[in-house]
Amino acid sequence: MSKQVNKGASFIAGLWQKIRGSKAVWASLLSIIIGMVVGSIIILVSGLTNATLGGKAAWEGIQLVFAGLFSTGRDAAGTLTFGFNPQLMGNMLFRAMPLIMTGLSVALAQKTGLFNIGAPGQYLMGTAATLLIALYLPTGTGESLQNVSGAWVTHMEAMGMTGQAVWPAWLVWTLAFMGGILAGALWGAIPGMLKALLNINEVLACIMTNWIAANLVTWVFDAASLKNIVENTKTGYIYKTTFNGVQTSKFGLDQLLPGSQVSGGILIAVVFAIVVIIMMNKTTFGYELKACGSNRYAARYAGIRDKRSIVVSMAMAGALAGAGAALYYLAGNTEFYWETSQSLPAVGFNGIPVALLAANNPIGVIFSGLFMSMLEICGQKLKDLTAFNEYITDVIIAVIVYLSAFAMLIRMLLSRKKASKEALK
């Protein structure tokens, strides 16, 4: 027993030494601290230079930037109160879910020497495939039989979905999830093939596929009969999957975090991160991908099929982005705004700073995704509980997000500082 305890203690000590010595970890932490300080300074300056706000409002704003996740509102005297807020905690986990998946998408491609800026398009294609499968295959359960005035049942009849064989809800969920993964993979493979076969830069190819996906998805949903007609104020939206009885299991998280949007998808996202890091570090296939990313021509000389590795890497990155979209919309409490040609989904681009902040480490992506989600929650509470407007909130979030892109520069500076110390010694 004592030997096992000693082994466990040695493992923890070794892990801690690795964390302490990791320039990537310190660079990311420094980026976060600088970003939070800059955001606080913006709030402080805005409060002190505005007579209607003042120092008290600025101090409240700073508190919410750092601890907005634990905000419980205001008491009878109007003072901010803090404590464990299960609703905010659950919403943070829910919003972190797609960020983790798109962050993994970018990180995986980066590990293999590719820059996947096509996650928004892959996310959109995963969204389309997931919703089409989840809503067109009849299950006859859930909200579909209990909705307002039987409008969903009438809608099913109009689409000719009644009288068909009823599919089990779990099977429809599985098919929709796999469909989202496959759609994202196929869309990610396109820039991969252009890079491998024609040597076209993957960034340019991804930008093209992003906008093609945006307009293609808009056209598909414009032609489909899935626009929300049950809630008259939401005709520009696609039905939630719960209207067809399809929803991700919450695995008891709704009991721990009542009143929130939390879904079991966050657990699936964590499993994906673990699978990715095992694949990249413990398998021959992952070694070949990283070798190809380090030096494509040297890998080819060593017998690695570099073209195949490039296509497979981008396909896997697209699959992760598509899986993020599938998990988000299969949660059953979100609706998709189908006029996507107006803008690409921000969650696809936000995967880039998530991956950068994590130094492309799949486990680090989990924590950076949670952090980015926490910032979003804190910004919302800042707007709701203080007089600071939403533009201040956007500036605070943007400063922290874009600062994470300089994590690599900070790591270089730390490396130079360490080299200088060793030279002096």
C-alpha positions as CSV (number, residue, x, y, z in Angstrom):
1,M,0.0,0.0,0.0
2,S,2.8,2.4,0.9
3,K,4.5,1.6,-2.4
4,Q,1.4,2.6,-4.3
5,V,1.1,5.8,-2.3
6,N,4.8,6.6,-3.0
7,K,4.3,6.0,-6.7
8,G,1.2,8.2,-6.7
9,A,3.1,11.0,-4.9
10,S,6.0,10.7,-7.3
11,F,3.7,10.9,-10.3
12,I,2.0,14.0,-8.9
13,A,5.3,15.6,-8.1
14,G,6.6,14.9,-11.5
15,L,3.5,16.3,-13.2
16,W,3.8,19.4,-11.0
17,Q,7.4,19.9,-12.1
18,K,6.4,19.6,-15.7
19,I,3.7,22.2,-15.2
20,R,6.0,24.6,-13.4
21,G,8.6,24.3,-16.1
22,S,6.2,24.6,-19.0
23,K,6.7,27.9,-20.8
24,A,3.4,27.4,-22.6
25,V,1.5,27.3,-19.3
26,W,3.2,30.4,-17.9
27,A,2.8,32.2,-21.2
28,S,-1.0,31.5,-21.2
29,L,-1.4,32.5,-17.6
30,L,0.5,35.7,-18.2
31,S,-1.8,36.4,-21.2
32,I,-4.8,35.9,-19.1
33,I,-3.6,38.1,-16.3
34,I,-2.6,40.9,-18.7
35,G,-5.9,40.7,-20.4
36,M,-7.9,40.8,-17.2
37,V,-5.9,43.8,-16.0
38,V,-6.4,45.6,-19.2
39,G,-10.1,45.0,-19.1
40,S,-10.2,46.2,-15.5
41,I,-8.3,49.4,-16.5
42,I,-10.8,50.1,-19.2
43,I,-13.7,49.8,-16.8
44,L,-11.9,51.9,-14.2
45,V,-11.1,54.7,-16.7
46,S,-14.7,54.6,-18.0
47,G,-16.2,54.8,-14.5
48,L,-13.9,57.6,-13.3
49,T,-14.4,59.7,-16.4
50,N,-18.2,59.4,-16.3
51,A,-20.0,61.4,-13.7
52,T,-23.0,59.1,-13.8
53,L,-20.9,56.0,-13.1
54,G,-18.1,56.9,-10.6
55,G,-15.6,54.8,-8.7
56,K,-18.2,52.6,-7.0
57,A,-19.7,51.4,-10.3
58,A,-16.2,50.9,-11.7
59,W,-15.3,48.7,-8.7
60,E,-18.5,46.7,-9.1
61,G,-17.6,46.2,-12.8
62,I,-14.1,45.0,-11.9
63,Q,-15.6,42.5,-9.4
64,L,-17.9,41.1,-12.1
65,V,-15.0,40.8,-14.6
66,F,-13.2,38.5,-12.1
67,A,-16.1,36.8,-10.3
68,G,-19.1,37.3,-12.5
69,L,-19.6,33.5,-12.7
70,F,-20.4,33.5,-9.0
71,S,-22.7,36.5,-9.1
72,T,-26.1,36.1,-7.5
73,G,-27.5,39.5,-8.2
74,R,-28.1,42.4,-5.7
75,D,-29.5,42.4,-2.2
76,A,-32.2,44.6,-0.8
77,A,-29.6,47.4,-0.3
78,G,-28.5,47.2,-3.9
79,T,-25.1,45.6,-3.1
80,L,-23.7,43.0,-5.3
81,T,-23.9,39.5,-3.9
82,F,-21.7,36.5,-4.7
83,G,-22.0,32.8,-4.1
84,F,-22.3,29.5,-6.0
85,N,-24.7,30.1,-8.9
86,P,-25.7,26.7,-10.4
87,Q,-27.5,28.3,-13.3
88,L,-24.5,30.3,-14.4
89,M,-22.2,27.4,-13.8
90,G,-24.3,25.1,-16.0
91,N,-24.6,27.7,-18.7
92,M,-20.8,28.1,-18.7
93,L,-20.4,24.4,-19.2
94,F,-22.9,24.4,-22.0
95,R,-21.3,27.3,-23.9
96,A,-17.8,25.9,-23.4
97,M,-18.9,22.7,-25.2
98,P,-18.7,23.9,-28.8
99,L,-15.6,26.1,-27.9
100,I,-13.8,23.0,-26.7
101,M,-14.6,21.1,-29.9
102,T,-13.7,23.9,-32.3
103,G,-10.5,24.5,-30.2
104,L,-9.7,20.8,-30.6
105,S,-10.3,21.2,-34.4
106,V,-7.8,24.0,-34.7
107,A,-5.3,22.4,-32.3
108,L,-5.3,19.1,-34.1
109,A,-4.6,20.7,-37.5
110,Q,-1.9,22.9,-35.9
111,K,-0.2,19.9,-34.5
112,T,0.1,18.5,-38.0
113,G,1.4,21.8,-39.4
114,L,-1.9,23.1,-40.8
115,F,-3.9,26.2,-39.9
116,N,-7.6,25.3,-39.9
117,I,-9.4,28.6,-40.3
118,G,-12.3,26.6,-41.8
119,A,-13.9,25.6,-38.5
120,P,-16.9,28.0,-39.0
121,G,-17.8,26.3,-42.3
122,Q,-17.3,22.9,-40.9
123,Y,-19.4,23.8,-37.9
124,L,-22.2,25.0,-40.3
125,M,-22.1,21.9,-42.3
126,G,-22.3,19.8,-39.2
127,T,-25.2,21.9,-38.0
128,A,-27.1,21.4,-41.2
129,A,-26.6,17.6,-41.3
130,T,-27.5,17.2,-37.6
131,L,-30.7,19.2,-37.8
132,L,-31.9,17.7,-41.0
133,I,-31.5,14.2,-39.6
134,A,-32.8,14.9,-36.2
135,L,-35.9,16.7,-37.4
136,Y,-36.8,14.7,-40.5
137,L,-36.8,11.3,-39.0
138,P,-40.0,10.9,-37.0
139,T,-39.9,9.8,-33.4
140,G,-43.4,10.7,-32.2
141,T,-42.2,11.6,-28.8
142,G,-41.1,14.6,-26.8
143,E,-42.6,18.1,-27.4
144,S,-43.9,17.0,-30.8
145,L,-47.1,15.5,-29.4
146,Q,-47.7,18.2,-26.7
147,N,-46.9,21.4,-28.4
148,V,-49.1,24.5,-28.7
149,S,-52.3,23.6,-30.5
150,G,-50.7,20.6,-32.0
151,A,-48.9,22.8,-34.4
152,W,-45.9,20.5,-34.7
153,V,-48.1,17.6,-35.5
154,T,-49.8,19.6,-38.2
155,H,-46.4,20.6,-39.5
156,M,-45.3,16.9,-39.6
157,E,-48.4,16.1,-41.6
158,A,-47.6,19.0,-44.0
159,M,-44.1,17.5,-44.5
160,G,-45.6,14.0,-45.1
161,M,-43.9,12.7,-42.0
162,T,-47.0,11.1,-40.4
163,G,-47.8,7.5,-41.1
164,Q,-44.1,6.6,-41.4
165,A,-42.3,4.2,-39.2
166,V,-41.4,5.7,-35.9
167,W,-37.6,5.7,-35.1
168,P,-36.3,5.3,-31.6
169,A,-35.2,8.7,-30.3
170,W,-31.7,7.3,-29.2
171,L,-31.1,6.0,-32.7
172,V,-32.1,9.3,-34.3
173,W,-29.8,11.1,-31.9
174,T,-26.9,8.8,-32.9
175,L,-27.5,9.1,-36.6
176,A,-27.8,12.9,-36.3
177,F,-24.5,13.1,-34.2
178,M,-22.7,10.9,-36.7
179,G,-24.1,12.9,-39.6
180,G,-22.8,16.1,-38.1
181,I,-19.3,14.5,-37.7
182,L,-19.3,13.1,-41.2
183,A,-20.5,16.4,-42.8
184,G,-17.7,18.3,-40.9
185,A,-15.1,15.8,-42.0
186,L,-16.1,15.9,-45.6
187,W,-16.0,19.8,-45.6
188,G,-12.6,19.7,-43.9
189,A,-11.2,17.3,-46.3
190,I,-11.8,19.7,-49.3
191,P,-9.0,22.2,-48.3
192,G,-6.9,19.2,-47.2
193,M,-7.1,17.7,-50.7
194,L,-6.4,21.1,-52.3
195,K,-3.3,21.5,-50.1
196,A,-2.1,17.9,-50.7
197,L,-2.7,17.6,-54.4
198,L,-2.4,21.2,-55.7
199,N,-0.3,22.8,-52.9
200,I,-3.0,25.5,-52.4
201,N,-2.6,27.2,-49.1
202,E,-5.1,25.8,-46.7
203,V,-6.0,29.2,-45.2
204,L,-7.2,30.5,-48.6
205,A,-9.0,27.2,-49.3
206,C,-10.7,27.3,-45.8
207,I,-11.9,30.9,-46.4
208,M,-13.5,29.9,-49.6
209,T,-15.2,26.8,-48.1
210,N,-16.4,28.9,-45.2
211,W,-18.5,31.2,-47.4
212,I,-19.6,28.4,-49.7
213,A,-20.9,26.6,-46.6
214,A,-22.6,29.7,-45.3
215,N,-24.6,30.2,-48.5
216,L,-25.2,26.5,-49.1
217,V,-26.6,26.0,-45.6
218,T,-28.8,29.1,-46.0
219,W,-30.1,27.7,-49.3
220,V,-30.8,24.3,-47.8
221,F,-32.8,25.6,-44.9
222,D,-34.6,28.2,-47.0
223,A,-35.8,25.3,-49.2
224,A,-36.6,23.1,-46.3
225,S,-39.8,23.2,-44.3
226,L,-38.1,23.3,-40.9
227,K,-38.5,27.0,-40.1
228,N,-40.2,27.5,-36.8
229,I,-43.9,28.2,-37.3
230,V,-45.0,27.1,-33.8
231,E,-43.7,30.2,-32.1
232,N,-44.8,33.1,-34.3
233,T,-42.1,35.4,-33.3
234,K,-39.3,33.0,-34.4
235,T,-40.0,32.3,-38.0
236,G,-36.4,32.9,-38.9
237,Y,-35.3,30.0,-36.7
238,I,-35.2,26.2,-37.2
239,Y,-37.1,24.0,-34.7
240,K,-35.3,22.7,-31.6
241,T,-34.6,19.0,-31.8
242,T,-36.8,18.4,-28.7
243,F,-39.8,19.1,-30.9
244,N,-39.1,15.8,-32.5
245,G,-38.2,14.1,-29.2
246,V,-34.4,14.1,-29.8
247,Q,-32.2,15.4,-27.0
248,T,-28.8,14.7,-25.5
249,S,-28.9,12.9,-22.1
250,K,-28.0,15.2,-19.3
251,F,-26.3,12.4,-17.2
252,G,-27.7,13.9,-14.0
253,L,-26.0,17.3,-14.6
254,D,-29.3,19.1,-14.6
255,Q,-29.8,17.8,-11.0
256,L,-26.5,19.2,-9.9
257,L,-26.9,22.5,-11.8
258,P,-30.7,23.2,-11.9
259,G,-32.2,25.9,-14.1
260,S,-29.2,25.9,-16.5
261,Q,-28.8,24.8,-20.1
262,V,-26.2,22.2,-19.1
263,S,-26.1,19.1,-21.3
264,G,-24.2,15.8,-21.2
265,G,-22.5,17.0,-24.3
266,I,-19.8,18.6,-22.2
267,L,-18.8,15.2,-20.9
268,I,-18.6,13.9,-24.5
269,A,-16.4,16.9,-25.4
270,V,-14.0,16.0,-22.6
271,V,-13.9,12.4,-23.9
272,F,-13.0,13.7,-27.4
273,A,-10.1,15.8,-25.9
274,I,-8.7,12.7,-24.1
275,V,-9.0,10.6,-27.3
276,V,-7.2,13.2,-29.3
277,I,-4.3,13.5,-26.9
278,I,-3.9,9.7,-26.7
279,M,-4.1,9.4,-30.5
280,M,-1.5,12.1,-31.1
281,N,1.0,11.0,-28.4
282,K,0.5,7.2,-28.0
283,T,-0.1,5.9,-31.5
284,T,1.9,5.4,-34.7
285,F,-0.8,7.2,-36.6
286,G,-0.5,10.3,-34.5
287,Y,3.3,10.2,-34.8
288,E,3.0,10.1,-38.6
289,L,0.7,13.1,-38.5
290,K,3.0,15.2,-36.3
291,A,6.1,14.1,-38.4
292,C,4.3,15.3,-41.5
293,G,3.5,18.6,-39.8
294,S,7.1,19.1,-38.7
295,N,8.6,18.5,-42.1
296,R,6.5,17.2,-44.9
297,Y,9.4,16.3,-47.2
298,A,11.4,14.6,-44.5
299,A,8.4,12.5,-43.5
300,R,7.9,11.5,-47.2
301,Y,11.6,10.4,-47.3
302,A,11.0,8.3,-44.2
303,G,8.1,6.5,-46.0
304,I,5.2,8.4,-44.5
305,R,2.4,9.2,-47.0
306,D,2.4,12.9,-46.6
307,K,-0.5,13.7,-48.9
308,R,-2.8,11.2,-47.1
309,S,-1.7,12.6,-43.7
310,I,-2.7,16.2,-44.8
311,V,-6.1,15.1,-46.1
312,V,-6.8,13.0,-43.0
313,S,-5.7,15.7,-40.6
314,M,-8.0,18.3,-42.1
315,A,-10.8,15.8,-42.3
316,M,-10.4,14.9,-38.6
317,A,-10.3,18.6,-37.8
318,G,-13.5,19.2,-39.7
319,A,-15.1,16.2,-37.9
320,L,-14.3,17.7,-34.5
321,A,-15.9,21.0,-35.5
322,G,-18.9,19.2,-36.9
323,A,-19.2,17.2,-33.7
324,G,-19.2,20.5,-31.7
325,A,-22.2,21.7,-33.8
326,A,-24.0,18.4,-33.3
327,L,-23.5,18.5,-29.5
328,Y,-24.7,22.1,-29.3
329,Y,-27.9,21.7,-31.3
330,L,-28.7,18.2,-30.1
331,A,-28.8,19.6,-26.5
332,G,-32.4,20.4,-27.5
333,N,-32.5,23.9,-25.9
334,T,-31.0,25.9,-28.7
335,E,-32.4,27.1,-32.1
336,F,-30.5,27.7,-35.3
337,Y,-30.9,31.0,-37.1
338,W,-31.0,29.9,-40.7
339,E,-30.0,33.1,-42.4
340,T,-26.3,32.3,-41.9
341,S,-25.1,34.1,-45.1
342,Q,-25.2,37.3,-43.0
343,S,-22.3,36.1,-40.8
344,L,-20.3,33.0,-40.0
345,P,-20.7,31.4,-36.6
346,A,-18.3,33.1,-34.1
347,V,-17.8,29.9,-32.2
348,G,-15.8,28.6,-35.2
349,F,-13.4,31.5,-35.1
350,N,-13.3,31.5,-31.3
351,G,-11.8,28.0,-31.5
352,I,-8.6,29.7,-32.8
353,P,-7.8,31.7,-29.6
354,V,-8.9,28.7,-27.5
355,A,-6.3,26.6,-29.2
356,L,-3.6,29.3,-29.0
357,L,-4.2,29.9,-25.3
358,A,-3.9,26.1,-24.7
359,A,-0.7,26.0,-26.8
360,N,-2.5,23.4,-28.9
361,N,-2.7,20.9,-26.1
362,P,-6.0,19.0,-26.2
363,I,-6.3,18.9,-22.4
364,G,-5.4,22.6,-22.2
365,V,-8.2,23.2,-24.7
366,I,-10.7,22.0,-22.1
367,F,-9.6,24.6,-19.6
368,S,-9.2,27.5,-22.1
369,G,-12.6,26.7,-23.5
370,L,-14.1,26.9,-20.0
371,F,-12.2,30.2,-19.5
372,M,-13.5,31.7,-22.7
373,S,-17.0,30.6,-21.7
374,M,-16.6,32.1,-18.3
375,L,-15.6,35.4,-19.9
376,E,-18.8,35.4,-21.8
377,I,-20.9,34.8,-18.7
378,C,-19.0,37.5,-16.8
379,G,-19.5,40.0,-19.6
380,Q,-23.3,39.3,-19.6
381,K,-23.5,39.9,-15.8
382,L,-21.5,43.1,-16.2
383,K,-24.1,44.3,-18.7
384,D,-27.1,43.1,-16.6
385,L,-26.0,44.4,-13.2
386,T,-24.1,47.6,-13.9
387,A,-24.5,50.7,-16.1
388,F,-21.7,49.7,-18.4
389,N,-23.1,49.0,-21.9
390,E,-22.6,46.0,-24.1
391,Y,-19.8,47.7,-26.1
392,I,-17.6,47.9,-23.0
393,T,-18.3,44.2,-22.5
394,D,-17.3,43.4,-26.1
395,V,-14.0,45.4,-25.7
396,I,-13.1,43.5,-22.5
397,I,-13.7,40.1,-24.1
398,A,-12.0,41.1,-27.3
399,V,-8.8,42.3,-25.5
400,I,-8.5,39.0,-23.6
401,V,-9.3,36.9,-26.7
402,Y,-6.9,38.6,-29.0
403,L,-4.2,38.8,-26.4
404,S,-4.1,35.0,-26.4
405,A,-2.8,35.1,-29.9
406,F,0.4,36.5,-28.6
407,A,1.0,33.6,-26.3
408,M,3.6,32.3,-28.7
409,L,5.5,35.6,-28.6
410,I,5.4,35.5,-24.8
411,R,6.8,32.0,-24.8
412,M,9.6,33.2,-27.0
413,L,10.4,36.0,-24.6
414,L,10.4,33.6,-21.7
415,S,12.8,31.3,-23.6
416,R,15.2,34.2,-24.3
417,K,15.1,35.2,-20.6
418,K,15.9,31.7,-19.5
419,A,18.7,31.4,-22.1
420,S,20.2,34.7,-20.8
421,K,20.2,33.5,-17.3
422,E,21.9,30.3,-18.3
423,A,24.5,32.3,-20.2
424,L,25.2,34.4,-17.2
425,K,25.7,31.4,-15.0
